[in-house]
Amino acid sequence: MKMMSELRFPLKKDTSRKIIHIDMDAFFASVEERDHPELVGHPLVIARHPSDTGGKGVV
């Protein structure tokens, strides 16, 4: 198996396109824990409001 330093990757000069992944569920959970310290250490569910989905959803 080759080490990462031994692998050769083609360098692309066009860096105008960026793909960014943001885990907003973790962000919202952190904000809720910050605003409500009593929630720290308890399981949290991040979900849409039922009125946004017609009252349907699975957790």
Secondary structure, DSSP 8 states (H G I E B T S, - for coil): ---GGG------S----------HHHHHHHHHHHH-GGGTTS-------GGGTTT----
